[in-house]
């Protein structure tokens, strides 16, 4: 970096530090009380046991027994599957391809609970509704490019705003699929006892937030549609690159705002908070449930060697990608501990180390199409699920 460019960069950093976009943040002491205006019981913090955890699990079980008595009979072993979809940006093409390959290979599983973060959050609603929406996954992950996701604001404008990019294109893409009719389908599955959760990060509180997307869908109005879209957008809001998403909340009778960003900032893969004793809950309900957790990791687990140029941005990008990879592995360890503590089977699949193609842009359609094909072929054939996270 030459002296002139360095000087410009320092000036931009200075301008950014002087340009503050304040919002009426929830006071720290009221953080746990904040609720979305006009919505109730639709989210909880992912790092603590919800105050009504037992009632939440019981409601899910009661709905399942009432709507599917043959599957949820108390006199038989009940096999259920959970699907955890991680973040990974354009590498979400792997997960999209895998699910569609499972459909065409007649290996698609029924998932009782699905969770998603970031690009996994964008996949999750379509995966939740099953093969009917395989076309949407293929279209999103093979026919979109960077310009369909984010619009560059320019360096100076970016440093003087809340992000380098404008996500209006992504908002339009989400809106084209997430309609009132789509939400009615999500709500129907929720009433059958199935659950769809999406993770975001409350930036003010530095805490993960888990959103019950089926509960949101049951409201059935336009306000619910907008909130559903906002949660998906927030979960995929890469900090600094994409603007944070603002949620209007109330606490102690006052109105405030929360800023939310990419769920992967706190948890790149999640299920229930570790303090939730799923095994004991099910035992108390008198059910013999045999659950299995399937983790779809939209990235490679192994280290990928790549020479790094001694340039600031190259070093920063490589360091951040390394950090995300390692933190994702940590999230998988936590999931593994949860499954062991609650007698839940553990299965995981990730991008194979043989896939070494590099994208030419942040969301490169050629790269995503090839990765989609890799995932598709793995899904269509017999998947060799690993039974432990990497390194164990």
Buried (B, 14 or more C-beta within 10 A) or exposed (E): EEEEEEEEBEEBEEEBEEEEEEEEBBBEEBBBEBEBEEBEEBBBBBBBBBEEBBEBBBBBBEBBBEBBEEBBEEEEEBEBBBBBBBBBBBBBBBBBBBBBBBBEBEEBEEBBBBBBBBBBBBBBBBBBBBBEBBEBBBBBBBEBBBEBBBEEBEEEEBBBBBBBBBBEBBBEBBBEBBEEEBBEBBBBBBBBBBBBBBBBBBBBBEBBBBBBBBBBBBBEEEBBBEBBBBBBBBBBBBBBBBBBBBBEBBBEEEEBBBBBBBBBBBBBBBBBBBEBBBBEBBEEBEBEBEBBBBBBBBBBBEEBEEEEEEEEEEEEEBEEBEEBBEBBBEBBBBBBEBBEEBEBBBBBBBBBEEBEEEBEEBBBBEBBBBBBBBBBEBBBEEBEEBEEBBEE
